[in-house]
Amino acid sequence: QVQFVESGGGLVQAGGSLRLSCLASGSTFVINRIGWFRQAPGKQRELVAQIDNLGFGKYGDSVKGRFIISGDNAQNTATLQMNSLKPDDTAVYYCNAVLLNGNPAFDSWGQGTQVTVSS
């Protein structure tokens, strides 16, 4: 199994930036792709960004051009740089390994990190 610990969230005004960090531990050698998911109140969890072992990033339409994902395979970390934040970005952000179909690889989730964007 793999465990994920997220950090870096907070309260920011619209237009501001935040940097989220994810640390994976356990059987991390099974991870080929890691991603950031988010869940807003009353909404389903969605995948917003993912990066594979070659460093190729992929983004959801709602964050494209504003968020940048990076990963460090040696350190088992993933970072999400979030710029030009909007109130719609308000959510709890989680990281997890990602399957080819975009679904999370593991059923267990970390505590996540809250991002709140005020208008």
N, C-alpha and C positions, 0 to 999 in steps of 0.2 A: 504493500500500500504506500501511498504518497500523502504527505500532509503539506498543507499550504498555510502560510501566515501572511496576511496582508497588512499593510500600514501606509500611512501618508495622507489619509483623507482629512477633511476639515470643512470649514465654512469659508466660502469665498464669494466675492461679488461677481456678477455677470461680467464676462470679459477677462476675468482673471485666470490664473494657472494653478495647477496642482501637479504633484509628482507622486505617483503611487508605486509602492515596492511590494514584491512578492518573493517570499523565500520558500522553496520547496525542500522537503527532507524525506528520508525514507528511500524507497526503491526508485530513485529519480532516473536511473538508467533506462527505464521504460518510456520516458517522456520523449516523444519526437516533436511535439508541438505543444506550446503553452499559450494560454489566452486569458484575457480579462473579460469577465461577464459582469453584468450589472442587473440589479432588480430594484425597480422603483415601486413605491406603495401601490398595491392593487394591480400590478402588471407582472407579466411573466419574466423570468430571467432571460436576458438576451446576451449573445456574444457580441462584444464591441470591437475586439482586436485580438489577433493571434499572430504568433511568430513561430517558424519552424527552426529546426536545428541548423539550417543553412543561413538563417538570418532573414528569411523572406517574410515580410509582414503583410497582413491582410486586415482590412478594416470594414466595419459596418458603414452603411451609407450615412448614418446620422453623425458619425464622428470623423469621417474621412476629411483629411486636410486640417484637422484640428488636434487630433491625438497621434502620438507616436509611441509605438511599442518597441522595446529592445530587450534582449535577453543575454544572459551570460551562462553558457552551459557549464563552465568550470565551477562557478559559484552557485549554480542552481537558483538563479534569481531572474526575475522579469520585472521590468519597469514600464510604467505607462505615464508618459508625459502628456498632460491634458492642458491644452491652450484654448483661448477664446471660449471659455466655459459659458454654458447657457443654463437657465433654470431647469430645462428639460434634462440636463445631465445629472440632476439630483437623484441619487440612488445609493444603495449599498453595492460596493464593487468587490468582486471575488476573483481569484485566479484559480485555474484548474488546467490540467492537461486537456487537449482538444483532439477529438477524433476527426477523421477525414470529412465526416458529414457535418461537422460543426458542433456536435453534441459534446458535453463534458465527458471525460474519460472515467472519472471517479465519482461515486455517489456521495462520498463524504466531502463536505465543504469546510473551509475555515470560517472564522467569525466575520470575515469581510471588513471593509473599512468604509465608513459613511462619508459620502461627498454631498455637501449641500451648497447649492448655488443660489444666491439671493438676487432678486431683480433690482 
